[in-house]
Amino acid sequence: TLTGLFYFFFSKEHTGVFGKISRVGIWFLMVSFGAAFGFAVMGRISLLIGRFYDLIQFSGSQY
């Protein structure tokens, strides 16, 4: 969002209203990066569960 860009605008000191807007930008960035990391971990664990399921399924006596 636009508030995230205000955080990276270093030409102006982050005080007053500009500082509050940039602080909201920090929170938006933290939430979005945290969600992206969580989805990546969840996807990798889902792949791992699928591999374990295949290993258990194909470890029977009929193979």
N, CA, C and O atoms as a printed pandas DataFrame, in Angstrom:
     atom_number atom_name residue_name chain_id  residue_number  x_coord  y_coord  z_coord
0              1         N          THR        A               1    0.830   -1.188    0.000
1              2        CA          THR        A               1    0.000    0.000    0.000
2              3         C          THR        A               1    0.870    1.245    0.000
3              4         O          THR        A               1    2.097    1.163    0.046
4              5         N          LEU        A               2    0.237    2.359   -0.051
5              6        CA          LEU        A               2    0.956    3.631   -0.086
6              7         C          LEU        A               2    1.679    3.903    1.225
7              8         O          LEU        A               2    2.727    4.550    1.233
8              9         N          THR        A               3    1.135    3.421    2.319
9             10        CA          THR        A               3    1.789    3.654    3.612
10            11         C          THR        A               3    3.106    2.897    3.712
11            12         O          THR        A               3    4.034    3.352    4.381
12            13         N          GLY        A               4    3.193    1.755    3.059
13            14        CA          GLY        A               4    4.455    1.017    3.027
14            15         C          GLY        A               4    5.531    1.776    2.272
15            16         O          GLY        A               4    6.707    1.713    2.630
16            17         N          LEU        A               5    5.134    2.493    1.232
17            18        CA          LEU        A               5    6.100    3.316    0.503
18            19         C          LEU        A               5    6.557    4.509    1.332
19            20         O          LEU        A               5    7.708    4.930    1.221
20            21         N          PHE        A               6    5.684    5.052    2.150
21            22        CA          PHE        A               6    6.069    6.175    3.018
22            23         C          PHE        A               6    7.170    5.772    3.995
23            24         O          PHE        A               6    7.987    6.605    4.387
24            25         N          TYR        A               7    7.195    4.510    4.386
25            26        CA          TYR        A               7    8.241    4.057    5.298
26            27         C          TYR        A               7    9.614    4.151    4.635
27            28         O          TYR        A               7   10.605    4.431    5.310
28            29         N          PHE        A               8    9.687    3.921    3.321
29            30        CA          PHE        A               8   10.960    3.952    2.607
30            31         C          PHE        A               8   11.294    5.330    2.043
31            32         O          PHE        A               8   12.268    5.462    1.303
32            33         N          PHE        A               9   10.525    6.343    2.369
33            34        CA          PHE        A               9   10.784    7.710    1.910
34            35         C          PHE        A               9   11.670    8.389    2.949
35            36         O          PHE        A               9   11.180    8.903    3.954
36            37         N          PHE        A              10   12.986    8.385    2.697
37            38        CA          PHE        A              10   13.953    8.843    3.696
38            39         C          PHE        A              10   14.326   10.321    3.554
39            40         O          PHE        A              10   15.136   10.818    4.337
40            41         N          SER        A              11   13.765   11.031    2.586
41            42        CA          SER        A              11   14.099   12.446    2.410
42            43         C          SER        A              11   13.463   13.319    3.482
43            44         O          SER        A              11   13.927   14.431    3.732
44            45         N          LYS        A              12   12.431   12.838    4.101
45            46        CA          LYS        A              12   11.704   13.602    5.115
46            47         C          LYS        A              12   11.782   12.847    6.436
47            48         O          LYS        A              12   11.709   11.619    6.473
48            49         N          GLU        A              13   11.929   13.601    7.509
49            50        CA          GLU        A              13   12.003   12.988    8.834
50            51         C          GLU        A              13   10.643   12.405    9.217
51            52         O          GLU        A              13    9.602   12.993    8.926
52            53         N          HIS        A              14   10.663   11.267    9.860
53            54        CA          HIS        A              14    9.426   10.565   10.214
54            55         C          HIS        A              14    8.888   11.092   11.544
55            56         O          HIS        A              14    8.985   10.422   12.572
56            57         N          THR        A              15    8.331   12.271   11.513
57            58        CA          THR        A              15    7.712   12.868   12.696
58            59         C          THR        A              15    6.320   13.347   12.326
59            60         O          THR        A              15    6.019   13.569   11.153
60            61         N          GLY        A              16    5.486   13.502   13.322
61            62        CA          GLY        A              16    4.136   14.011   13.103
62            63         C          GLY        A              16    3.265   13.022   12.359
63            64         O          GLY        A              16    3.332   11.813   12.584
64            65         N          VAL        A              17    2.443   13.561   11.465
65            66        CA          VAL        A              17    1.509   12.731   10.702
66            67         C          VAL        A              17    2.274   11.781    9.781
67            68         O          VAL        A              17    1.891   10.623    9.610
68            69         N          PHE        A              18    3.355   12.284    9.193
69            70        CA          PHE        A              18    4.158   11.438    8.305
70            71         C          PHE        A              18    4.739   10.244    9.057
71            72         O          PHE        A              18    4.814    9.143    8.512
72            73         N          GLY        A              19    5.143   10.453   10.286
73            74        CA          GLY        A              19    5.672    9.362   11.100
74            75         C          GLY        A              19    4.616    8.332   11.432
75            76         O          GLY        A              19    4.890    7.132   11.436
76            77         N          LYS        A              20    3.400    8.798   11.713
77            78        CA          LYS        A              20    2.312    7.862   12.014
78            79         C          LYS        A              20    1.928    7.052   10.782
79            80         O          LYS        A              20    1.644    5.858   10.878
80            81         N          ILE        A              21    1.922    7.707    9.630
81            82        CA          ILE        A              21    1.603    6.994    8.390
82            83         C          ILE        A              21    2.674    5.949    8.091
83            84         O          ILE        A              21    2.360    4.831    7.681
84            85         N          SER        A              22    3.935    6.315    8.296
85            86        CA          SER        A              22    5.007    5.346    8.036
86            87         C          SER        A              22    4.975    4.205    9.051
87            88         O          SER        A              22    5.348    3.079    8.721
88            89         N          ARG        A              23    4.539    4.477   10.274
89            90        CA          ARG        A              23    4.420    3.408   11.271
90            91         C          ARG        A              23    3.332    2.414   10.857
91            92         O          ARG        A              23    3.494    1.208   11.048
92            93         N          VAL        A              24    2.233    2.903   10.298
93            94        CA          VAL        A              24    1.196    2.006    9.771
94            95         C          VAL        A              24    1.765    1.186    8.618
95            96         O          VAL        A              24    1.444    0.007    8.469
96            97         N          GLY        A              25    2.611    1.814    7.804
97            98        CA          GLY        A              25    3.260    1.098    6.709
98            99         C          GLY        A              25    4.133   -0.032    7.205
99           100         O          GLY        A              25    4.181   -1.098    6.591
100          101         N          ILE        A              26    4.829    0.191    8.317
101          102        CA          ILE        A              26    5.658   -0.864    8.904
102          103         C          ILE        A              26    4.784   -2.055    9.287
103          104         O          ILE        A              26    5.146   -3.205    9.037
104          105         N          TRP        A              27    3.638   -1.775    9.892
105          106        CA          TRP        A              27    2.744   -2.867   10.300
106          107         C          TRP        A              27    2.204   -3.625    9.091
107          108         O          TRP        A              27    2.111   -4.852    9.118
108          109         N          PHE        A              28    1.848   -2.898    8.027
109          110        CA          PHE        A              28    1.388   -3.573    6.811
110          111         C          PHE        A              28    2.481   -4.467    6.237
111          112         O          PHE        A              28    2.204   -5.585    5.803
112          113         N          LEU        A              29    3.717   -3.982    6.231
113          114        CA          LEU        A              29    4.822   -4.783    5.713
114          115         C          LEU        A              29    5.055   -6.019    6.568
115          116         O          LEU        A              29    5.279   -7.106    6.036
116          117         N          MET        A              30    5.006   -5.866    7.883
117          118        CA          MET        A              30    5.222   -7.013    8.763
118          119         C          MET        A              30    4.140   -8.068    8.578
119          120         O          MET        A              30    4.435   -9.262    8.533
120          121         N          VAL        A              31    2.901   -7.637    8.472
121          122        CA          VAL        A              31    1.800   -8.592    8.299
122          123         C          VAL        A              31    1.915   -9.304    6.957
123          124         O          VAL        A              31    1.723  -10.517    6.883
124          125         N          SER        A              32    2.225   -8.563    5.899
125          126        CA          SER        A              32    2.294   -9.189    4.574
126          127         C          SER        A              32    3.475  -10.145    4.459
127          128         O          SER        A              32    3.332  -11.226    3.888
128          129         N          PHE        A              33    4.651   -9.769    4.993
129          130        CA          PHE        A              33    5.787  -10.687    4.948
130          131         C          PHE        A              33    5.550  -11.903    5.840
131          132         O          PHE        A              33    5.954  -13.012    5.489
132          133         N          GLY        A              34    4.909  -11.713    6.971
133          134        CA          GLY        A              34    4.590  -12.841    7.844
134          135         C          GLY        A              34    3.610  -13.799    7.195
135          136         O          GLY        A              34    3.757  -15.016    7.313
136          137         N          ALA        A              35    2.609  -13.259    6.510
137          138        CA          ALA        A              35    1.642  -14.120    5.825
138          139         C          ALA        A              35    2.308  -14.881    4.685
139          140         O          ALA        A              35    2.030  -16.064    4.485
140          141         N          ALA        A              36    3.182  -14.216    3.941
141          142        CA          ALA        A              36    3.880  -14.894    2.843
142          143         C          ALA        A              36    4.764  -16.018    3.376
143          144         O          ALA        A              36    4.802  -17.106    2.802
144          145         N          PHE        A              37    5.469  -15.758    4.466
145          146        CA          PHE        A              37    6.313  -16.800    5.057
146          147         C          PHE        A              37    5.459  -17.951    5.579
147          148         O          PHE        A              37    5.815  -19.116    5.400
148          149         N          GLY        A              38    4.339  -17.637    6.221
149          150        CA          GLY        A              38    3.446  -18.681    6.731
150          151         C          GLY        A              38    2.891  -19.552    5.621
151          152         O          GLY        A              38    2.821  -20.772    5.766
152          153         N          PHE        A              39    2.492  -18.934    4.507
153          154        CA          PHE        A              39    1.983  -19.717    3.383
154          155         C          PHE        A              39    3.076  -20.591    2.781
155          156         O          PHE        A              39    2.801  -21.716    2.363
156          157         N          ALA        A              40    4.309  -20.097    2.729
157          158        CA          ALA        A              40    5.411  -20.902    2.196
158          159         C          ALA        A              40    5.675  -22.113    3.087
159          160         O          ALA        A              40    5.858  -23.224    2.590
160          161         N          VAL        A              41    5.696  -21.902    4.388
161          162        CA          VAL        A              41    5.917  -23.015    5.320
162          163         C          VAL        A              41    4.770  -24.011    5.238
163          164         O          VAL        A              41    4.994  -25.221    5.235
164          165         N          MET        A              42    3.550  -23.511    5.172
165          166        CA          MET        A              42    2.393  -24.389    5.097
166          167         C          MET        A              42    2.412  -25.218    3.808
167          168         O          MET        A              42    2.043  -26.392    3.824
168          169         N          GLY        A              43    2.836  -24.619    2.705
169          170        CA          GLY        A              43    2.939  -25.357    1.453
170          171         C          GLY        A              43    3.991  -26.442    1.508
171          172         O          GLY        A              43    3.775  -27.546    1.009
172          173         N          ARG        A              44    5.136  -26.134    2.115
173          174        CA          ARG        A              44    6.198  -27.140    2.226
174          175         C          ARG        A              44    5.776  -28.295    3.126
175          176         O          ARG        A              44    6.074  -29.453    2.831
176          177         N          ILE        A              45    5.090  -27.992    4.211
177          178        CA          ILE        A              45    4.620  -29.054    5.104
178          179         C          ILE        A              45    3.565  -29.909    4.403
179          180         O          ILE        A              45    3.513  -31.122    4.604
180          181         N          SER        A              46    2.730  -29.281    3.587
181          182        CA          SER        A              46    1.739  -30.032    2.830
182          183         C          SER        A              46    2.412  -30.995    1.855
183          184         O          SER        A              46    1.969  -32.133    1.703
184          185         N          LEU        A              47    3.474  -30.548    1.197
185          186        CA          LEU        A              47    4.216  -31.448    0.310
186          187         C          LEU        A              47    4.858  -32.589    1.087
187          188         O          LEU        A              47    4.867  -33.729    0.623
188          189         N          LEU        A              48    5.392  -32.292    2.258
189          190        CA          LEU        A              48    6.014  -33.322    3.088
190          191         C          LEU        A              48    4.995  -34.361    3.535
191          192         O          LEU        A              48    5.288  -35.557    3.540
192          193         N          ILE        A              49    3.810  -33.916    3.906
193          194        CA          ILE        A              49    2.755  -34.850    4.310
194          195         C          ILE        A              49    2.370  -35.749    3.137
195          196         O          ILE        A              49    2.135  -36.943    3.321
196          197         N          GLY        A              50    2.306  -35.182    1.939
197          198        CA          GLY        A              50    2.008  -35.994    0.760
198          199         C          GLY        A              50    3.062  -37.049    0.500
199          200         O          GLY        A              50    2.734  -38.179    0.137
200          201         N          ARG        A              51    4.318  -36.694    0.680
201          202        CA          ARG        A              51    5.400  -37.676    0.492
202          203         C          ARG        A              51    5.324  -38.782    1.539
203          204         O          ARG        A              51    5.496  -39.958    1.218
204          205         N          PHE        A              52    5.069  -38.408    2.785
205          206        CA          PHE        A              52    4.930  -39.424    3.833
206          207         C          PHE        A              52    3.744  -40.344    3.555
207          208         O          PHE        A              52    3.819  -41.550    3.788
208          209         N          TYR        A              53    2.657  -39.773    3.058
209          210        CA          TYR        A              53    1.484  -40.583    2.732
210          211         C          TYR        A              53    1.827  -41.602    1.648
211          212         O          TYR        A              53    1.428  -42.763    1.740
212          213         N          ASP        A              54    2.569  -41.172    0.619
213          214        CA          ASP        A              54    2.975  -42.103   -0.435
214          215         C          ASP        A              54    3.900  -43.181    0.106
215          216         O          ASP        A              54    3.774  -44.348   -0.267
216          217         N          LEU        A              55    4.827  -42.811    0.978
217          218        CA          LEU        A              55    5.734  -43.805    1.557
218          219         C          LEU        A              55    4.980  -44.839    2.381
219          220         O          LEU        A              55    5.282  -46.031    2.313
220          221         N          ILE        A              56    4.006  -44.392    3.155
221          222        CA          ILE        A              56    3.217  -45.325    3.965
222          223         C          ILE        A              56    2.345  -46.199    3.073
223          224         O          ILE        A              56    2.193  -47.395    3.323
224          225         N          GLN        A              57    1.772  -45.597    2.028
225          226        CA          GLN        A              57    0.891  -46.347    1.136
226          227         C          GLN        A              57    1.665  -47.420    0.368
227          228         O          GLN        A              57    1.158  -48.528    0.191
228          229         N          PHE        A              58    2.865  -47.119   -0.084
229          230        CA          PHE        A              58    3.633  -48.063   -0.897
230          231         C          PHE        A              58    4.579  -48.931   -0.079
231          232         O          PHE        A              58    5.434  -49.607   -0.650
232          233         N          SER        A              59    4.446  -48.928    1.232
233          234        CA          SER        A              59    5.300  -49.786    2.053
234          235         C          SER        A              59    4.581  -51.059    2.489
235          236         O          SER        A              59    5.072  -51.788    3.350
236          237         N          GLY        A              60    3.441  -51.320    1.906
237          238        CA          GLY        A              60    2.679  -52.511    2.274
238          239         C          GLY        A              60    3.331  -53.786    1.766
239          240         O          GLY        A              60    4.306  -53.738    1.016
240          241         N          SER        A              61    2.794  -54.916    2.175
241          242        CA          SER        A              61    3.376  -56.215    1.816
242          243         C          SER        A              61    3.114  -56.581    0.357
243          244         O          SER        A              61    3.818  -57.436   -0.182
244          245         N          GLN        A              62    2.137  -55.973   -0.298
245          246        CA          GLN        A              62    1.835  -56.312   -1.682
246          247         C          GLN        A              62    2.837  -55.706   -2.661
247          248         O          GLN        A              62    2.756  -55.989   -3.857
248          249         N          TYR        A              63    3.772  -54.888   -2.200
249          250        CA          TYR        A              63    4.756  -54.285   -3.108
250          251         C          TYR        A              63    6.062  -54.966   -2.978
251          252         O          TYR        A              63    7.019  -54.600   -3.662
